Amino acid sequence: MDKIIPMPSENVTDIREYKKDLRTQCRAVRNGMSPEEKEKRDSGIFERITASSAYKQSSIILTYVSTEIEVDTMKLIHKALEDKKRVAVPRCIDGTRDMDFYFIKGEDDLEKGSFGVLEPVPSKCVKAYAFETALCIIPGLAFDMQGYRLGYGKGYYDRFLSAHPRLFKMGICYCSCTCNELIHGRYDIGADCLVTEKYMRRITKERRNGDGR
């Protein structure tokens, strides 16, 4: 079965519990993958990203550094650096729900930071400020067909994307963690395209408003 079916919106009385339950489902799906299956799915997503016009036309790649249950981004980071693109990854700002992106030259520029995630070492890296030509790879435990995401509940990416509305945003996710529609807030920002191991879906304004197919 490729898609998680969330609880119908009309039956949800507590959105926090809804998101908590869906996060549990997504984590179970990801933890249930064998290493071979995960590698196969990661490779499919990687190939679709690097073959896309969004990747080819971008001189800057903003991407998270993946953990064990996330879609792998280390291969993408290495590829982008080989392609002479500038690669920036996030570092959480202590005591806030904000994050900054820093340009890295390789894995030696990373250290374990917030929540045990690899983050850039500020003393080794240059902070990124201008993102006009950037492609932003955004993480999510789940995505829906309008590009909205279920994050980890910390709000870091929500705040960053709100501050940079012109960024081209590419959500990456396994097919088994996608669904037709997620409950989302009025001010949530959806991805401009969604990439899974099976397809790339461009999210037009009409699709997001429910007018397109």
CYANA upper distance limits for C-alpha pairs under 8 A (distance plus 0.5 A):
  1 MET  CA    176 SER  CA      7.38
  2 ASP  CA    175 CYS  CA      5.94
  2 ASP  CA    176 SER  CA      4.67
  2 ASP  CA    177 CYS  CA      7.95
  2 ASP  CA    178 THR  CA      8.17
  3 LYS  CA    175 CYS  CA      6.74
  3 LYS  CA    176 SER  CA      5.17
  3 LYS  CA    177 CYS  CA      6.46
  3 LYS  CA    178 THR  CA      5.78
  3 LYS  CA    179 CYS  CA      5.92
  4 ILE  CA     25 GLN  CA      8.47
  4 ILE  CA    176 SER  CA      6.68
  4 ILE  CA    177 CYS  CA      6.21
  4 ILE  CA    178 THR  CA      6.48
  4 ILE  CA    179 CYS  CA      6.00
  5 ILE  CA    179 CYS  CA      6.50
  5 ILE  CA    180 ASN  CA      8.28
  6 PRO  CA     22 LEU  CA      7.44
  6 PRO  CA    179 CYS  CA      7.75
  6 PRO  CA    181 GLU  CA      8.40
  6 PRO  CA    182 LEU  CA      7.74
  7 MET  CA     11 ASN  CA      7.38
  7 MET  CA     12 VAL  CA      7.46
  7 MET  CA     18 TYR  CA      7.98
  8 PRO  CA     12 VAL  CA      7.35
  9 SER  CA    183 ILE  CA      7.29
 12 VAL  CA     18 TYR  CA      7.29
 14 ASP  CA     18 TYR  CA      6.83
 15 ILE  CA     19 LYS  CA      6.64
 15 ILE  CA    183 ILE  CA      8.30
 16 ARG  CA     20 LYS  CA      6.58
 17 GLU  CA     21 ASP  CA      6.54
 18 TYR  CA     22 LEU  CA      6.72
 19 LYS  CA     23 ARG  CA      6.50
 19 LYS  CA    150 LEU  CA      7.90
 20 LYS  CA     24 THR  CA      6.80
 21 ASP  CA     25 GLN  CA      6.87
 22 LEU  CA     26 CYS  CA      6.70
 23 ARG  CA     27 ARG  CA      6.59
 23 ARG  CA    141 LEU  CA      7.10
 23 ARG  CA    142 ALA  CA      8.47
 23 ARG  CA    150 LEU  CA      8.13
 23 ARG  CA    152 TYR  CA      8.17
 24 THR  CA     28 ALA  CA      6.67
 25 GLN  CA     29 VAL  CA      6.78
 26 CYS  CA     30 ARG  CA      6.75
 26 CYS  CA    141 LEU  CA      6.54
 26 CYS  CA    142 ALA  CA      7.42
 26 CYS  CA    177 CYS  CA      6.46
 27 ARG  CA     31 ASN  CA      6.43
 27 ARG  CA     69 ILE  CA      7.84
 27 ARG  CA    141 LEU  CA      7.98
 28 ALA  CA     32 GLY  CA      6.42
 29 VAL  CA     33 MET  CA      7.26
 29 VAL  CA    176 SER  CA      7.77
 29 VAL  CA    177 CYS  CA      8.04
 30 ARG  CA     69 ILE  CA      6.24
 30 ARG  CA     70 GLU  CA      8.28
 31 ASN  CA     69 ILE  CA      6.99
 33 MET  CA     37 GLU  CA      6.45
 33 MET  CA     38 LYS  CA      6.40
 34 SER  CA     38 LYS  CA      6.67
 35 PRO  CA     39 GLU  CA      6.57
 36 GLU  CA     40 LYS  CA      6.71
 37 GLU  CA     41 ARG  CA      6.73
 38 LYS  CA     42 ASP  CA      6.44
 39 GLU  CA     43 SER  CA      6.55
 40 LYS  CA     44 GLY  CA      6.90
 41 ARG  CA     45 ILE  CA      6.90
 41 ARG  CA    174 TYR  CA      7.70
 41 ARG  CA    197 GLU  CA      5.77
 42 ASP  CA     46 PHE  CA      6.59
 42 ASP  CA     71 VAL  CA      6.39
 42 ASP  CA     72 ASP  CA      6.43
 42 ASP  CA    197 GLU  CA      7.40
 43 SER  CA     47 GLU  CA      6.62
 43 SER  CA    197 GLU  CA      8.06
 44 GLY  CA     48 ARG  CA      6.90
 44 GLY  CA    196 THR  CA      8.01
 44 GLY  CA    197 GLU  CA      4.99
 44 GLY  CA    198 LYS  CA      7.59
 45 ILE  CA     49 ILE  CA      6.70
 45 ILE  CA    172 ILE  CA      7.86
 45 ILE  CA    195 VAL  CA      6.91
 45 ILE  CA    196 THR  CA      5.97
 45 ILE  CA    197 GLU  CA      5.06
 45 ILE  CA    198 LYS  CA      8.19
 46 PHE  CA     50 THR  CA      6.73
 46 PHE  CA     75 LYS  CA      8.12
 46 PHE  CA     76 LEU  CA      7.07
 47 GLU  CA     51 ALA  CA      6.54
 48 ARG  CA     52 SER  CA      6.68
 48 ARG  CA    195 VAL  CA      7.60
 48 ARG  CA    197 GLU  CA      8.19
 48 ARG  CA    199 TYR  CA      8.15
 48 ARG  CA    200 MET  CA      7.54
 49 ILE  CA     55 TYR  CA      6.96
 49 ILE  CA    195 VAL  CA      7.72
 50 THR  CA     55 TYR  CA      6.24
 50 THR  CA     56 LYS  CA      7.50
 50 THR  CA     76 LEU  CA      8.39
 51 ALA  CA     55 TYR  CA      7.66
 51 ALA  CA     56 LYS  CA      7.77
 52 SER  CA     56 LYS  CA      6.87
 53 SER  CA     57 GLN  CA      6.33
 54 ALA  CA     58 SER  CA      6.68
 54 ALA  CA    135 LEU  CA      7.24
 55 TYR  CA     61 ILE  CA      8.36
 55 TYR  CA    135 LEU  CA      7.17
 58 SER  CA     85 LYS  CA      8.27
 58 SER  CA    133 THR  CA      6.01
 58 SER  CA    134 ALA  CA      5.97
 58 SER  CA    135 LEU  CA      6.42
 59 SER  CA     85 LYS  CA      5.64
 59 SER  CA     86 ARG  CA      6.82
 59 SER  CA    133 THR  CA      6.47
 59 SER  CA    134 ALA  CA      6.80
 60 ILE  CA     85 LYS  CA      6.17
 60 ILE  CA     86 ARG  CA      5.25
 60 ILE  CA     87 VAL  CA      6.36
 60 ILE  CA     88 ALA  CA      7.97
 60 ILE  CA    131 PHE  CA      7.95
 60 ILE  CA    133 THR  CA      6.67
 60 ILE  CA    134 ALA  CA      4.94
 60 ILE  CA    135 LEU  CA      6.81
 61 ILE  CA     80 ALA  CA      7.89
 61 ILE  CA     85 LYS  CA      7.48
 61 ILE  CA     86 ARG  CA      6.75
 61 ILE  CA     87 VAL  CA      5.39
 61 ILE  CA     88 ALA  CA      6.77
 61 ILE  CA    134 ALA  CA      6.06
 61 ILE  CA    135 LEU  CA      5.54
 61 ILE  CA    136 CYS  CA      6.58
 61 ILE  CA    137 ILE  CA      7.99
 62 LEU  CA     87 VAL  CA      6.51
 62 LEU  CA     88 ALA  CA      5.41
 62 LEU  CA     89 VAL  CA      6.32
 62 LEU  CA    101 PHE  CA      8.08
 62 LEU  CA    134 ALA  CA      7.20
 62 LEU  CA    135 LEU  CA      6.54
 62 LEU  CA    136 CYS  CA      5.09
 62 LEU  CA    137 ILE  CA      6.51
 63 THR  CA     73 THR  CA      7.92
 63 THR  CA     77 ILE  CA      8.38
 63 THR  CA     87 VAL  CA      8.01
 63 THR  CA     88 ALA  CA      7.02
 63 THR  CA     89 VAL  CA      5.82
 63 THR  CA     90 PRO  CA      7.96
 63 THR  CA    136 CYS  CA      6.50
 63 THR  CA    137 ILE  CA      5.30
 63 THR  CA    138 ILE  CA      7.20
 64 TYR  CA     73 THR  CA      7.62
 64 TYR  CA     89 VAL  CA      6.06
 64 TYR  CA     90 PRO  CA      6.83
 64 TYR  CA    137 ILE  CA      7.48
 64 TYR  CA    138 ILE  CA      7.48
 64 TYR  CA    139 PRO  CA      7.51
 65 VAL  CA     72 ASP  CA      8.45
 65 VAL  CA     73 THR  CA      6.51
 65 VAL  CA     74 MET  CA      7.23
 65 VAL  CA     89 VAL  CA      7.30
 65 VAL  CA    117 VAL  CA      7.81
 65 VAL  CA    118 LEU  CA      6.77
 65 VAL  CA    119 GLU  CA      7.86
 66 SER  CA     70 GLU  CA      6.06
 66 SER  CA     71 VAL  CA      7.03
 66 SER  CA     72 ASP  CA      5.91
 66 SER  CA     73 THR  CA      6.01
 66 SER  CA     74 MET  CA      7.47
 66 SER  CA    117 VAL  CA      8.30
 67 THR  CA     71 VAL  CA      8.49
 67 THR  CA     72 ASP  CA      7.98
 67 THR  CA    117 VAL  CA      7.30
 68 GLU  CA     72 ASP  CA      8.36
 70 GLU  CA    139 PRO  CA      8.23
 70 GLU  CA    141 LEU  CA      8.30
 71 VAL  CA    172 ILE  CA      7.58
 71 VAL  CA    173 CYS  CA      7.00
 71 VAL  CA    174 TYR  CA      7.94
 72 ASP  CA     76 LEU  CA      8.36
 73 THR  CA     77 ILE  CA      6.65
 74 MET  CA     78 HIS  CA      6.77
 75 LYS  CA     79 LYS  CA      6.65
 76 LEU  CA     80 ALA  CA      6.50
 77 ILE  CA     81 LEU  CA      6.74
 77 ILE  CA     87 VAL  CA      7.34
 78 HIS  CA     82 GLU  CA      6.70
 78 HIS  CA    106 GLY  CA      7.95
 79 LYS  CA     83 ASP  CA      6.65
 80 ALA  CA     84 LYS  CA      6.96
 80 ALA  CA     85 LYS  CA      5.85
 80 ALA  CA     86 ARG  CA      7.88
 80 ALA  CA     87 VAL  CA      7.43
 81 LEU  CA     85 LYS  CA      5.91
 81 LEU  CA     86 ARG  CA      7.12
 81 LEU  CA     87 VAL  CA      7.24
 81 LEU  CA    105 LYS  CA      7.74
 81 LEU  CA    106 GLY  CA      8.41
 86 ARG  CA    103 PHE  CA      7.16
 86 ARG  CA    104 ILE  CA      8.25
 87 VAL  CA    103 PHE  CA      5.91
 87 VAL  CA    104 ILE  CA      6.45
 87 VAL  CA    105 LYS  CA      7.97
 88 ALA  CA    101 PHE  CA      6.08
 88 ALA  CA    102 TYR  CA      5.37
 88 ALA  CA    103 PHE  CA      4.51
 88 ALA  CA    104 ILE  CA      6.38
 88 ALA  CA    128 ALA  CA      7.50
 89 VAL  CA    101 PHE  CA      5.59
 89 VAL  CA    102 TYR  CA      6.07
 89 VAL  CA    103 PHE  CA      7.10
 89 VAL  CA    104 ILE  CA      7.80
 89 VAL  CA    119 GLU  CA      7.54
 89 VAL  CA    120 PRO  CA      7.21
 90 PRO  CA     99 MET  CA      6.60
 90 PRO  CA    100 ASP  CA      5.96
 90 PRO  CA    101 PHE  CA      4.74
 90 PRO  CA    102 TYR  CA      6.89
 90 PRO  CA    119 GLU  CA      6.84
 90 PRO  CA    120 PRO  CA      7.50
 91 ARG  CA     99 MET  CA      5.85
 91 ARG  CA    100 ASP  CA      5.88
 91 ARG  CA    101 PHE  CA      6.63
 91 ARG  CA    102 TYR  CA      7.96
 91 ARG  CA    113 GLY  CA      8.20
 91 ARG  CA    114 SER  CA      8.46
 91 ARG  CA    119 GLU  CA      5.78
 91 ARG  CA    120 PRO  CA      6.71
 92 CYS  CA     96 THR  CA      8.30
 92 CYS  CA     97 ARG  CA      7.84
 92 CYS  CA     98 ASP  CA      6.60
 92 CYS  CA     99 MET  CA      4.70
 92 CYS  CA    100 ASP  CA      7.03
 92 CYS  CA    113 GLY  CA      8.50
 92 CYS  CA    114 SER  CA      7.07
 92 CYS  CA    156 TYR  CA      8.24
 93 ILE  CA     97 ARG  CA      7.57
 93 ILE  CA     98 ASP  CA      6.20
 93 ILE  CA     99 MET  CA      5.75
 93 ILE  CA    100 ASP  CA      7.62
 97 ARG  CA    154 LYS  CA      7.49
 97 ARG  CA    155 GLY  CA      6.89
 97 ARG  CA    156 TYR  CA      5.82
 97 ARG  CA    159 ARG  CA      8.11
 98 ASP  CA    156 TYR  CA      5.94
 98 ASP  CA    159 ARG  CA      7.17
 98 ASP  CA    160 PHE  CA      7.42
 99 MET  CA    156 TYR  CA      6.89
 99 MET  CA    160 PHE  CA      7.58
100 ASP  CA    127 LYS  CA      7.68
100 ASP  CA    128 ALA  CA      8.04
101 PHE  CA    127 LYS  CA      6.48
101 PHE  CA    128 ALA  CA      5.98
101 PHE  CA    129 TYR  CA      8.43
102 TYR  CA    120 PRO  CA      6.86
102 TYR  CA    122 PRO  CA      7.81
102 TYR  CA    125 CYS  CA      6.41
102 TYR  CA    126 VAL  CA      5.95
102 TYR  CA    127 LYS  CA      4.76
102 TYR  CA    128 ALA  CA      5.75
103 PHE  CA    120 PRO  CA      8.44
103 PHE  CA    125 CYS  CA      6.26
103 PHE  CA    126 VAL  CA      5.97
103 PHE  CA    127 LYS  CA      6.78
103 PHE  CA    128 ALA  CA      6.82
104 ILE  CA    109 ASP  CA      6.46
104 ILE  CA    110 LEU  CA      8.50
104 ILE  CA    120 PRO  CA      7.46
104 ILE  CA    125 CYS  CA      6.43
104 ILE  CA    126 VAL  CA      8.18
105 LYS  CA    109 ASP  CA      7.25
106 GLY  CA    110 LEU  CA      8.27
109 ASP  CA    120 PRO  CA      6.14
109 ASP  CA    121 VAL  CA      6.21
109 ASP  CA    124 LYS  CA      6.70
109 ASP  CA    125 CYS  CA      7.58
110 LEU  CA    118 LEU  CA      6.26
110 LEU  CA    119 GLU  CA      5.68
110 LEU  CA    120 PRO  CA      4.94
110 LEU  CA    121 VAL  CA      6.14
111 GLU  CA    118 LEU  CA      5.64
111 GLU  CA    119 GLU  CA      5.90
111 GLU  CA    120 PRO  CA      6.77
111 GLU  CA    121 VAL  CA      6.80
112 LYS  CA    116 GLY  CA      5.85
112 LYS  CA    117 VAL  CA      5.94
112 LYS  CA    118 LEU  CA      4.88
112 LYS  CA    119 GLU  CA      6.48
113 GLY  CA    117 VAL  CA      6.00
113 GLY  CA    118 LEU  CA      6.30
113 GLY  CA    119 GLU  CA      6.10
114 SER  CA    119 GLU  CA      8.33
120 PRO  CA    124 LYS  CA      8.33
120 PRO  CA    125 CYS  CA      7.44
121 VAL  CA    125 CYS  CA      6.79
122 PRO  CA    126 VAL  CA      7.57
122 PRO  CA    127 LYS  CA      8.14
131 PHE  CA    167 LEU  CA      7.30
132 GLU  CA    166 ARG  CA      7.93
132 GLU  CA    167 LEU  CA      7.33
134 ALA  CA    167 LEU  CA      7.12
134 ALA  CA    168 PHE  CA      7.44
135 LEU  CA    167 LEU  CA      7.32
135 LEU  CA    168 PHE  CA      5.86
135 LEU  CA    169 LYS  CA      6.83
135 LEU  CA    170 MET  CA      7.72
136 CYS  CA    167 LEU  CA      7.21
136 CYS  CA    168 PHE  CA      6.54
136 CYS  CA    169 LYS  CA      5.38
136 CYS  CA    170 MET  CA      6.51
137 ILE  CA    169 LYS  CA      6.63
137 ILE  CA    170 MET  CA      5.42
137 ILE  CA    171 GLY  CA      6.46
137 ILE  CA    172 ILE  CA      7.58
138 ILE  CA    157 TYR  CA      8.17
138 ILE  CA    169 LYS  CA      7.17
138 ILE  CA    170 MET  CA      6.48
138 ILE  CA    171 GLY  CA      5.43
138 ILE  CA    172 ILE  CA      7.18
138 ILE  CA    191 ALA  CA      8.39
139 PRO  CA    151 GLY  CA      7.72
139 PRO  CA    171 GLY  CA      6.73
139 PRO  CA    172 ILE  CA      6.80
139 PRO  CA    173 CYS  CA      8.01
140 GLY  CA    149 ARG  CA      6.16
140 GLY  CA    150 LEU  CA      6.01
140 GLY  CA    151 GLY  CA      5.30
140 GLY  CA    152 TYR  CA      7.82
140 GLY  CA    171 GLY  CA      7.76
140 GLY  CA    172 ILE  CA      7.80
140 GLY  CA    173 CYS  CA      7.30
141 LEU  CA    149 ARG  CA      7.84
141 LEU  CA    150 LEU  CA      6.04
141 LEU  CA    151 GLY  CA      6.24
141 LEU  CA    152 TYR  CA      7.58
141 LEU  CA    173 CYS  CA      7.78
141 LEU  CA    177 CYS  CA      7.32
142 ALA  CA    149 ARG  CA      6.15
142 ALA  CA    150 LEU  CA      5.54
142 ALA  CA    151 GLY  CA      7.87
142 ALA  CA    173 CYS  CA      7.16
142 ALA  CA    177 CYS  CA      5.40
142 ALA  CA    178 THR  CA      5.86
142 ALA  CA    179 CYS  CA      8.08
143 PHE  CA    147 GLY  CA      6.51
143 PHE  CA    148 TYR  CA      6.06
143 PHE  CA    149 ARG  CA      4.86
143 PHE  CA    150 LEU  CA      6.74
143 PHE  CA    171 GLY  CA      8.06
143 PHE  CA    173 CYS  CA      7.44
143 PHE  CA    177 CYS  CA      7.39
143 PHE  CA    178 THR  CA      5.48
143 PHE  CA    179 CYS  CA      7.06
143 PHE  CA    182 LEU  CA      7.91
143 PHE  CA    194 LEU  CA      8.33
144 ASP  CA    148 TYR  CA      6.02
144 ASP  CA    149 ARG  CA      7.05
144 ASP  CA    178 THR  CA      5.98
144 ASP  CA    179 CYS  CA      5.32
144 ASP  CA    180 ASN  CA      5.72
144 ASP  CA    181 GLU  CA      5.50
144 ASP  CA    182 LEU  CA      6.32
145 MET  CA    178 THR  CA      8.09
145 MET  CA    179 CYS  CA      7.16
145 MET  CA    180 ASN  CA      5.79
145 MET  CA    181 GLU  CA      6.90
145 MET  CA    194 LEU  CA      8.39
145 MET  CA    203 ILE  CA      8.32
146 GLN  CA    180 ASN  CA      8.43
146 GLN  CA    181 GLU  CA      7.76
146 GLN  CA    190 GLY  CA      7.36
146 GLN  CA    191 ALA  CA      8.28
146 GLN  CA    203 ILE  CA      6.65
146 GLN  CA    207 ARG  CA      6.81
146 GLN  CA    208 ARG  CA      5.29
147 GLY  CA    171 GLY  CA      7.67
147 GLY  CA    190 GLY  CA      5.11
147 GLY  CA    191 ALA  CA      5.04
147 GLY  CA    192 ASP  CA      7.14
147 GLY  CA    193 CYS  CA      7.06
147 GLY  CA    194 LEU  CA      6.77
147 GLY  CA    203 ILE  CA      6.97
147 GLY  CA    208 ARG  CA      8.07
148 TYR  CA    182 LEU  CA      7.40
148 TYR  CA    184 HIS  CA      7.62
148 TYR  CA    188 ASP  CA      7.92
148 TYR  CA    189 ILE  CA      7.24
148 TYR  CA    190 GLY  CA      4.82
148 TYR  CA    191 ALA  CA      6.84
149 ARG  CA    182 LEU  CA      7.94
149 ARG  CA    190 GLY  CA      7.41
149 ARG  CA    191 ALA  CA      8.43
150 LEU  CA    182 LEU  CA      8.17
151 GLY  CA    155 GLY  CA      8.10
155 GLY  CA    159 ARG  CA      6.77
156 TYR  CA    160 PHE  CA      6.84
157 TYR  CA    161 LEU  CA      6.41
158 ASP  CA    162 SER  CA      6.63
158 ASP  CA    188 ASP  CA      7.58
158 ASP  CA    189 ILE  CA      7.66
159 ARG  CA    163 ALA  CA      6.90
160 PHE  CA    164 HIS  CA      6.98
161 LEU  CA    165 PRO  CA      6.48
161 LEU  CA    167 LEU  CA      8.11
161 LEU  CA    189 ILE  CA      7.65
162 SER  CA    189 ILE  CA      7.64
168 PHE  CA    191 ALA  CA      8.31
168 PHE  CA    192 ASP  CA      6.78
169 LYS  CA    190 GLY  CA      8.48
169 LYS  CA    191 ALA  CA      5.43
169 LYS  CA    192 ASP  CA      5.67
169 LYS  CA    193 CYS  CA      7.26
170 MET  CA    191 ALA  CA      6.09
170 MET  CA    192 ASP  CA      6.44
170 MET  CA    193 CYS  CA      5.57
170 MET  CA    194 LEU  CA      6.35
170 MET  CA    195 VAL  CA      7.66
171 GLY  CA    191 ALA  CA      6.15
171 GLY  CA    192 ASP  CA      8.22
171 GLY  CA    193 CYS  CA      6.75
171 GLY  CA    194 LEU  CA      5.28
171 GLY  CA    195 VAL  CA      6.68
172 ILE  CA    194 LEU  CA      6.38
172 ILE  CA    195 VAL  CA      5.34
172 ILE  CA    196 THR  CA      6.47
173 CYS  CA    177 CYS  CA      7.13
173 CYS  CA    178 THR  CA      7.75
173 CYS  CA    194 LEU  CA      8.06
173 CYS  CA    195 VAL  CA      6.92
173 CYS  CA    196 THR  CA      5.73
173 CYS  CA    197 GLU  CA      8.36
174 TYR  CA    178 THR  CA      7.44
174 TYR  CA    196 THR  CA      5.70
174 TYR  CA    197 GLU  CA      6.78
175 CYS  CA    196 THR  CA      6.17
175 CYS  CA    197 GLU  CA      7.25
175 CYS  CA    198 LYS  CA      7.65
184 HIS  CA    188 ASP  CA      6.87
191 ALA  CA    203 ILE  CA      7.69
192 ASP  CA    202 ARG  CA      6.70
192 ASP  CA    203 ILE  CA      5.61
192 ASP  CA    204 THR  CA      7.75
193 CYS  CA    200 MET  CA      7.45
193 CYS  CA    201 ARG  CA      5.92
193 CYS  CA    202 ARG  CA      4.76
193 CYS  CA    203 ILE  CA      5.64
194 LEU  CA    200 MET  CA      6.17
194 LEU  CA    201 ARG  CA      5.59
194 LEU  CA    202 ARG  CA      7.01
194 LEU  CA    203 ILE  CA      7.96
195 VAL  CA    199 TYR  CA      6.46
195 VAL  CA    200 MET  CA      4.94
195 VAL  CA    201 ARG  CA      6.92
196 THR  CA    200 MET  CA      6.91
203 ILE  CA    207 ARG  CA      6.56
203 ILE  CA    208 ARG  CA      7.08
204 THR  CA    208 ARG  CA      6.78
204 THR  CA    212 GLY  CA      8.50
205 LYS  CA    209 ASN  CA      6.68
206 GLU  CA    210 GLY  CA      6.66
206 GLU  CA    211 ASP  CA      5.43
206 GLU  CA    212 GLY  CA      5.53
207 ARG  CA    211 ASP  CA      6.08
207 ARG  CA    212 GLY  CA      4.87
207 ARG  CA    213 ARG  CA      6.87
208 ARG  CA    212 GLY  CA      8.35
